Amino acid sequence: MSMLELGYASFPILLLMIFLRAPIGLAMMLCGIGGLYFAMGGSNMFMAKLKSETYSTFSSYSLTIIPMFLLMGQFATLSGMSKALFNAAESWLGHRRGGVAMAAVGSCAGFGAICGSSLATAATMSRVALPELRRYGYSGGFSTATLAAGGTLGILIPPSVILVIYAILTEQNIAKLFLAAFIPGILAALGYIITISLYVRRHPDAAGTRAPVPYPERIRALLDVWPVLLVFGLVVGGIYLGWFTPTEGAAVGAAGTGLIALVSGNLTWKVFVDSILATAHSTAMIFFIVLGAGMYNGFLALSQVPQELSGWVIGQGFSPWTVLMLILVFYLIFGCLMDSLSMILLTIPIFFPVISALDFGMSPEHVAIWFGILVLIVVEVGLITPPVGMNLFIINAMDRSTPMVQTYKAVMWFVASDLVRVVILVLFPAITLFLIP
């Protein structure tokens, strides 16, 4: 069997292991190790590859940004920022029909700006917003669908852990990717708010109303969110202005949110230790997947599969836009079955060379940034698409009284909003690239 045939044969084996419920990191690692072993004949070069890949992965300076952003999210949760964000949004929007749900989306967007994780955003904001939604008569399916969709803003609005991974894989500028994600993130939040407005008009019994909050209380609630604005402005603004690198910015953000949590009185020694352990657990999980992907992608590079695939696509004479749409449809389908990090690590080394070889009338850097945002959005859709949307299961675990079928029915409205946004961003790349110098 040739190297190329060996590379192609690894795909069905990998998919079989994933469908048999093997952890994605382990599945990629085993396929990578097995492929390298057969490719190199069990030579000393194979053992050297195992050693060097493990060392280079865990000693990478670029990857240190991930635990810093995760720790920032942990401290942000403890400091009461999530509650302050929801209270501010609810005071201004809560009296409108569907307003409490709109406030939940707005607070998810704000919390996502200092968290960087979709699952953490969904879980944290659900604890704050779900009781209020039920208190004001919002139906169970509508409430859980809103929070599941709002949680996806955590990986789109910068800083984003997934964007960091994409930047490392494609060797792109992290600061520029953060800037490019900003406007699509705002569009996502606005799209969800419009979706809520349309949903409550179609289903008036799904949402209750609450009394308007006096303007002095609204102003006070708005002032309470200054820590969020401070941390977001310091981290993203500092990175963009060149005050510090993305990794240093993540450390500054973690220190800032930790200080805020300490001043608020929520950061005891036990809570601090629990935050460190939770961050270490999440980091270990991500790093293990990254290591497995490194092993597998190293084998694919040796087998020349990405290069052969890229050459084949170009040789067929397909339109660049046709290729892009097929790739995005692939992400939409498989995003329903796999988590976002695994999808990015598994597919970007294969699809990115294909996209890079096509002519979209833009510079290679702009194509890479634009493609990264599109991939992030369609992977985000997979988090709320039945039957295996990760955010749906997290929200359902926090509200056992709501049947999953009801959540499925309501969340499809938000999926439709996401698909409309993808079409807009595909047709008008300038929306994504507007802030890129």
N, C-alpha and C positions, 0 to 999 in steps of 0.2 A: 504494500500500500504506500502510495506517494505521500509526501508531506501535505500537499493540498487536499488529497482525499482524506487524510487523517484529520485535518482541520474541519472539513465539512461533516465528517462522521461524528465529531464531538458535539454538534448542535442537538441532534435528537437524544443523545445520551444525557446531555445537560437538562433538556426539557423534561425527560422522563424522570430524572432525579427530583426536579422541582415539583412535578405533579405528584410524586410519591411522598411529598411533604418534607423532603430533606431541606435543611437550612440553605438558603441561596449562597451564602458565603462558603459553606462546606462543599456544596455541589460544584461551584466554580473552581474551588481549590483542587478538588479531586480530579476534575476534568483537565485542569491545567497541569497538575503533577503527572497524571497518567499520560497526557499527550507529550509532555516534555521527556518523560522516561522513554517512550517508544521512539520519539524523534531523535533522541540523543543516544539511544541504545544503552541506557543505564550507566553511562560513562561518568567520569569525575566531573565533567562539565555540567551534567545534570545536577549533581549535588552542589556544585558551586552556585548554580542558578538559584536553587532553593535558599541557600544562605544569603546571597546578595539581595534577592528580592525581599526577603524578610527584613533584613537590616535597613535597606533603602526605604521601605514602607514606613517602618516605625520610627525611623530617625529623621523623617522628612520635616523640615522646618515649616513648609507650607501647610501641612496637616495639623499643626498645633493650633491653628485658628479654630478648628472644630470644637475641641473641649472648652475653649474660651467662650465661644458663642453659646454652647450648651449650658455652661455655668452661669452666663448672663441671664439666660432664660429661667434657670432655677431661682436665682436671686430676685428676678423680676416678679416671679410668682409669689415669693415670700413677702415682698415689700408692700403688697397690697395694690400694685399698679393695675392689675386686672380689674379689681373692684372700682378703683377710681375712674378708669376708662369707661367702664360700663355705666357708672352713675352719671358721668358727664354726658355721654351720648343719650342716655335715657331721659335726662332732664330736658334736653332740647328736642328730642324726637318722639318720646314716649306717648304724648297725647294724640298723635296721629294714628290713623288706622294702620296697623302693622308696624307702628313706630317702635315698639319694644324689640321686635325682630330686627328692624333696621339698626337700632342701637346695638344689638348683639353683633351684627356684621361690622359696624363701625368700630366697636371696641376690639373685635378680632383683628381688624386691620392695624389698629394702634398697637396691640400687644404683639402682633407678628413683626412689627418694626423693631422690637427689642428681644425677640425670642428666636426666630430663624427656623422653627420646627413646626410643621403642620399638626402633627399628632399632639404635641405639647400645647399648642394654641387651642386646639379643639377641646382637649381635656380640661385645661385651666378655665377657659371662658364658659364651659358648660357648667362648672360648679357655681359660677357667679350668675349666669344669665338664665339657666334652666328653671330655677325656682321662681324667678320673676315672670318668665313667660307663662308658666303654669298658673301663677297667681292672678294674672290678668286675662285668663281665659283662652290662651292660645292652644290649639289642638296639639296633641302629642306628636303626630307625624310632621306637622309643619314646624314645630319647635326643634325637633331633633334634626330635621333636614337643614334648617337654617344654620344651626350651629356646626353641623358637619361641613357645609359649604363654606361658612365663615372661617373655619379652621384651616382650609386650604390656603388662605391668604398668608399663613405663616411661612410658607416656603417660597412665596413670590415676592412679597414686599421685603426689601433688603433691611438688615442682613439676612442671608439665607444660606443654610448649610449645604443644600443641594447645589446652589449656584457656585459655592466654593469648590465642591467636588468637580463640577463641570469645568470650571476655570483651570483646575489642576490637570484634568485629563486632556484638555485642548490647548493648554499653555496660553490662556488668555488673561487679560488684565482684570483682576477681581473688582477693582474700583469701577471700571467701565461697565462691567456686567451689573453691578449694583445700581448704577445710574440708569442703565437700560431697562431694568426691571421696575423702576419707580412708576412710570406712567402706566404700563400695563397693569401694575398692582392697583393703582387708583381706579383704572377702568373696571377691574374685576369687582372692587367694592361697590362702585356705582352701578354696575350691571346687576349685582345681587340685590341692591336696594330697589332698583326698578323691577326686578323679578318679584320681590316681596309685594310691592305695590300692585302689580298685575295679579298676583296670586290671591290677595285678600279681596280684590274686586270680583274675581271668579268664584272665590269661596268665602263669602262674608262672615260665615259662622266660625272660620278657623282662627280669627283674631279678635280679641277684645280691645277695649280702650281704657285709658287711665286719665285722671284729671291733669290739666296742665300744671307745670311747676312754675312758681313765681320767678320773675327774671332775676332778682337778687340771689336766689338759690342756684339758678342756672349758672350765673357768673362764678359763684363760689365753687360749684362742681367743676367748672372749666379750669379754674385756677389750680385745682387739685391734681391736674394731669401734668403739671410742669416737669416732674421727674422724667416722664416718658419723652417729652420734647427735648429735654436736656440731654438724655442719654443718646437718643436717636441722632440729634444734631451733632453731638460730640463725636460719635462713632463714624457715621456716614460722612458728615461734613469734614471731619478731621482726615479721613482717608482720602477724600476727593481733593482737599486742599493741599495734601502732601505733608501734613503735620506728622503723620506716622503711617507705617505700613498697615495693610489689612490685619496682619497678625497682632501688631501692637495695638491697633484700634479695638480688636476683640478683647484684648487684655484690659484696655482702658474701660471698655463697656462693662466687663465683668466686675472690675474693681468699683466702678461707679454704682452699678445696681446693688452690689454688696454693701457699699457704704449707705445707700438709701435704705436698704433693708435693716441695717444696723440702727440707723437714726430713728426709723419708724418703730423700733422695739420688737420687730418680728424675728430678728436674727439671733437666736440663742446658740450656745455651743452645740447642743444636740442637733438643732436644725442645720447649722453650718456643716457638721459632719455628715448628716443625711444628704445634704446638697452635693457635697464632694463625692460621696459614694454613688449617688444617682447619676452624676455627671460621668464618673468613671465607668459605670455600667453601660451607659449609652455610648460613650466613646469606644469602649472595648468592642461593642457590637458593630459599630460603624467601621472601626479599623480592621476587624476580622473580615468583614465583607470586602473592604478595600484590598486587603491582602489576597483574598481568594480571587478577586477580579484581576489583580496584578499578575497572579500566576496564570490565569486563563488567557488574559490578553497577551501576555508574553508568549504563550504557546501559539496563539492565533497569528501574532506578528511573524513568528518563525515559520509558520506554515504558509504565509503570504495570502491568507484568505481575504483580509480587508483590501489589499492591493488588487487582487484578482477580481473581487466584487466591484470595486470602483472602476476598473478597466472594462468589465463586462457591461455595466450600466452606461458608461460613456459610449461604448461601441454600439449599443442598441439604438442610439439616436433619440432617446426619450427627451422630452422637454424638461428643463430643470424644475419647472413648477409641478409637472406630473410626478417626478421623483420625490419632491418635497411632500406633496400631498399623500403619496403612498406611505412614506415614512411616518408622517403624522397619524395616518389611519392605523398603522401598525402599533404605534404607541397607545392610541386610544383603546385598541382591543386588548393588548397585553397589559395595559395599565389596570385593567379590571381584575387581573389575576396575580400581579406582582406588586411589591412595594416600590415606591419611587426611587429610592437610593439604588436598589438592585437593578432596576431598569436602566438608570443612567450609567452605572458602572459596566453593565453587560453590553449595552448597545452602542454607546458613544464611540468607542474605539473602532467599531465596524461602520457605523453610518457617517461619522464625521469626515473620514477621507472621501466618501462618496460626495457629500455636499460640498466639500472644499474644492473638488475637481469640476464643479458645475459653474456656469456663468449666470449670475443673477443681476449683473450690471452694477455690482457694488464691490468695494475693496474686500480682500479676504478677511480682514479683521471685522468689518461690519457684517459680513455673512456669518461668521462664527458667532458673533454676539447675538444677532437676530435669530439664528437657528437655536441657540441656547435658550433664549426666552420662550420661543415657540415650544420647544421640547419640554421646558419646565411647566408650561401651561397645560399641555395635553397630558403630561404625567400627573399633574394636579387634578385634572378631571377624573383620572382613574381612581383617585382617593375617595371619590363620592359616587362612583358608578357601580350599580349592582352587577353581579352578586357579591363581589369581594372587595368593595371599597373599604379601606382601612378605617377612615374617619367614621363611617357608618357604624362599624362594630364598636368603636370607642364610645360614641354617643349612646348607642343602644345599651352598652354595659352600664352606663350611668343613669339610664331611664328604662328599667326593665318593664314598666307598665305599658310602654308603647310597642305594639307589634312592629316587627321589622318591615312588614309589607307596607304599612302606612308611611314609614320613612322613605321607602323606595319610591312610592307614588309621588310624594311631595318633592323629593330631591331631583327628580327628572326635570323640573322647572329650572333648577339651578344649572343642571348639566346643559340644557338648551342655551342658557345665557353664556356659559363657557364656550360652547361651540360657535356661537355668533361672534364672540370676542376673538376666537382663533381665526375665523375667516377675515375679520377686519384687519388683524395684525399681519396676516399673510398678504393681503391685498395692498396694505399700506405700511411697508417696512419703516417709513420715516417716523411713524408714531413711536416705535421702539427706539429708534436711533436718534431721536430729536435732541437728547441731552448729551450725546457722545461728541466730544470735540474732534 
